[in-house]
Amino acid sequence: MPADNSIHSSEFALKRLKKRHAKERRFKALGVLAITIAVLALIWLLTSVVGTGLQAFKTHNVKIEVQLTESVLDPQQARDPDMLRKANYRKIVQDSLYKKFPDVTDRKAKRELFDVVSSSGAPNMLRQMVYKDPSLIGQTITVKVPASDDVDQLLKGNISRDVTQERRKVSDAQIAWVDQLIDDGSIKSGFNKRFFFGTDSRDAELAGVASAFVGSLMTLLVTALLAIPIGIGAAIWLDEFAPKNRFVDFIEININNLAAVPSIIFGVLGLAVFINFFGMPRSAPIVGGLVLGLRALPTVIIATRASLMAVPPSIRDGALSVGASHVQSVFHHKLPLAGPGIMTGSIIAMAQALGETAPLLMIGMVAFLTEIPKNVTEPATALPVQIYLWAGNAERAWVEKTSAAIIILLIVLVLINAFAIWLRNRLEKRW
């Protein structure tokens, strides 16, 4: 059999083929390395956030026996709600602790003893109980009050007992009192309901995400009411009814450009137009929703146009061939088939808007709220902004609060995106 003298089997060609295969292997190795680094970085980030944030879901309470002395809370025996709100509940808590530790007589030591419990949370808890049920006045009851953030961090192991007293925020005397309370069963850990159902607070042990979560929902509602109908309508007009001229081309180019504009620019626009020009309320969900609606509008338009263009032209042609008008072919045939893609794109746009922080900072949605907002015109904040504000606090207790809020935000975003993927797979048509 004659030897194969083809140019493809020559020594030079074989060397080039060997080099090309080597380059392909290196390229694949670099790709695998890049993916591995990205996955490891993601795992490290999630492990750090989750490992820290899970601690915020647990808290420590101190069980104390308090005597709701009438001479302290209501000396006039009028049971006036305003007087009950202004009563000295702090003294009630202090007297309870002093009674439990009668050997503490020094003034400085008494202050340290009171700092074992939440200095504002414990009196406020008693205030709410007496305000709701004034018949408790004069009784001796046992209540569970939140421990201070420093004691909570000590019991979670975030404050070391081994360092000297000067280098930690909990004194030796406080550690001894805490150990005594643990021994007699007065301090126990439990699920931190206050974090989910409480509002913001200047004390880390009392801070919750309820007001920020409700503010995010209100803002997202306004965003959806603005961006989805207008975005879908604009996309239908551009794709089906707009004339082909330079003006329409200019609009399409600018819509694509707006999708790439930094979100803080929309915040500046909202500050200048909605607040300064129209005089709308600052730090209100309606303004935040309008700003995020403008931010999400290009995304909805682009997603809707892509879904409409994905429908085969034969669908519209078939409708026109049997006598349907142009409008009927679009709204009765093409739009329903593009619906799954439109819904998916809109949901993803809302998820993107939910995670925005910079525009909301520009319009002042940084209100310190001790109550949950009731409508879209009341001052409110949002979950990403709350995370940003908590991250600026230096105390160790705020670190776990920030991480826990990030976990909640990530869970919401994952659920929204998972719903969008499920909806697309459920409703999309195969051609």
Rosetta blueprint (number, residue, H / E / L):
1 M L
2 P L
3 A L
4 D L
5 N L
6 S L
7 I H
8 H H
9 S H
10 S L
11 E H
12 F H
13 A H
14 L H
15 K H
16 R H
17 L H
18 K H
19 K H
20 R H
21 H H
22 A H
23 K H
24 E H
25 R H
26 R H
27 F H
28 K H
29 A H
30 L H
31 G H
32 V H
33 L H
34 A H
35 I H
36 T H
37 I H
38 A H
39 V H
40 L H
41 A H
42 L H
43 I H
44 W H
45 L H
46 L H
47 T H
48 S H
49 V H
50 V H
51 G H
52 T H
53 G H
54 L H
55 Q H
56 A H
57 F H
58 K E
59 T E
60 H E
61 N E
62 V E
63 K E
64 I E
65 E E
66 V E
67 Q E
68 L L
69 T L
70 E H
71 S H
72 V H
73 L H
74 D L
75 P L
76 Q L
77 Q L
78 A L
79 R L
80 D L
81 P H
82 D H
83 M H
84 L H
85 R H
86 K L
87 A L
88 N L
89 Y H
90 R H
91 K H
92 I H
93 V H
94 Q H
95 D H
96 S H
97 L H
98 Y H
99 K H
100 K H
101 F L
102 P L
103 D L
104 V L
105 T L
106 D L
107 R H
108 K H
109 A H
110 K H
111 R H
112 E H
113 L H
114 F H
115 D L
116 V L
117 V E
118 S L
119 S L
120 S L
121 G H
122 A H
123 P H
124 N H
125 M H
126 L H
127 R H
128 Q H
129 M H
130 V H
131 Y H
132 K H
133 D L
134 P H
135 S H
136 L H
137 I L
138 G L
139 Q L
140 T E
141 I E
142 T E
143 V E
144 K E
145 V E
146 P E
147 A E
148 S L
149 D H
150 D H
151 V H
152 D H
153 Q H
154 L H
155 L H
156 K L
157 G L
158 N L
159 I L
160 S L
161 R L
162 D L
163 V L
164 T L
165 Q H
166 E H
167 R H
168 R L
169 K L
170 V L
171 S L
172 D H
173 A H
174 Q H
175 I H
176 A H
177 W H
178 V H
179 D H
180 Q H
181 L H
182 I H
183 D H
184 D L
185 G L
186 S L
187 I E
188 K E
189 S E
190 G E
191 F E
192 N L
193 K H
194 R H
195 F H
196 F H
197 F H
198 G L
199 T L
200 D L
201 S L
202 R L
203 D L
204 A H
205 E H
206 L H
207 A L
208 G L
209 V L
210 A H
211 S H
212 A H
213 F H
214 V H
215 G H
216 S H
217 L H
218 M H
219 T H
220 L H
221 L H
222 V H
223 T H
224 A H
225 L H
226 L H
227 A H
228 I H
229 P H
230 I H
231 G H
232 I H
233 G H
234 A H
235 A H
236 I H
237 W H
238 L H
239 D H
240 E H
241 F H
242 A L
243 P L
244 K L
245 N L
246 R H
247 F H
248 V H
249 D H
250 F H
251 I H
252 E H
253 I H
254 N H
255 I H
256 N H
257 N H
258 L H
259 A L
260 A L
261 V L
262 P L
263 S H
264 I H
265 I H
266 F H
267 G H
268 V H
269 L H
270 G H
271 L H
272 A H
273 V H
274 F H
275 I H
276 N H
277 F H
278 F L
279 G L
280 M L
281 P L
282 R L
283 S L
284 A L
285 P H
286 I H
287 V H
288 G H
289 G H
290 L H
291 V H
292 L H
293 G H
294 L H
295 R H
296 A H
297 L H
298 P H
299 T H
300 V H
301 I H
302 I H
303 A H
304 T H
305 R H
306 A H
307 S H
308 L H
309 M H
310 A H
311 V L
312 P L
313 P H
314 S H
315 I H
316 R H
317 D H
318 G H
319 A H
320 L H
321 S H
322 V L
323 G L
324 A L
325 S L
326 H H
327 V H
328 Q H
329 S H
330 V H
331 F H
332 H H
333 H H
334 K H
335 L H
336 P H
337 L H
338 A H
339 G H
340 P H
341 G H
342 I H
343 M H
344 T H
345 G H
346 S H
347 I H
348 I H
349 A H
350 M H
351 A H
352 Q H
353 A H
354 L H
355 G L
356 E L
357 T L
358 A H
359 P H
360 L H
361 L H
362 M H
363 I L
364 G L
365 M L
366 V E
367 A L
368 F L
369 L L
370 T L
371 E L
372 I L
373 P L
374 K L
375 N L
376 V L
377 T L
378 E L
379 P L
380 A L
381 T E
382 A L
383 L H
384 P H
385 V H
386 Q H
387 I H
388 Y H
389 L H
390 W H
391 A H
392 G L
393 N L
394 A L
395 E L
396 R H
397 A H
398 W H
399 V H
400 E H
401 K H
402 T H
403 S H
404 A H
405 A H
406 I H
407 I H
408 I H
409 L H
410 L H
411 I H
412 V H
413 L H
414 V H
415 L H
416 I H
417 N H
418 A H
419 F H
420 A H
421 I H
422 W H
423 L H
424 R H
425 N H
426 R H
427 L H
428 E L
429 K L
430 R L
431 W L
